[in-house]
């Protein structure tokens, strides 16, 4: 059995990470809508460029909702 060694190029890595962020963002927007978060939260999620920023936005929204 021969296993091909493949090395991910920088472009492939960037494309993979972009696709991952897009899917994560889509799930976060759906969750925010399901939880009836304000439009400002949903807009902030859509503008986020890193997963950790989406996590922070969702955390802050959750804390505001349960004050």
N, C-alpha and C positions, 0 to 999 in steps of 0.2 A: 504494500500500500504506500503510495506516494502522497505526501501532504505538501501542498504548495505553500511556500513562504511568501506571504504578501506583506508589503510595507505600505502603510497608508501615507499618501502624500499630504502635504499641508492643505492643499485644495480639497481633497477628499475629507480630511478631518474637519475643515471649516464647513463644508456642506453637511456633514453628519451632525455637527453641533447646531447649525442653523435649523435643520429639520427637527432636531430634538427640542429646541427652544420654541419653534412654531407649534409643535404638538402640545408642549407644556402650557404655552400661552392659551391655546384653544381650550384645553381642559380647565384652566384657571378662569377664563371668561365664562365658560358654562357654569362652573361652580358658583361664581360671583352672582350670576343671574339667578340661579336656583335659590341662592341664599338671600335674594332681594337686596343686594348691596347697591348703593347709589351709583348713578351713572359716572360720577367722578372716579370711583374705584375701578370700574370696568375700563374707562378711558386710560387710566394710569397703567393698568395691566397691558393694554394694547400697545402702549408706548414703551414698555419696559424692554431693555435690551439684554438683560441677564436673568437667569432663573432666580438668583438670590434676591433680586429686586422684586420679582413677583411674590416671592415668599414674604418679604417685608410688607408689601402692600396688603396682601391677604391677612397677615397677622394684625396689622394696624386696623384694618376694617373689622376684623373679628373682635378686637378689644373695644372698639367704638360701639359695636352692636350690643355688647354685653355689659355696658357701663350701668 
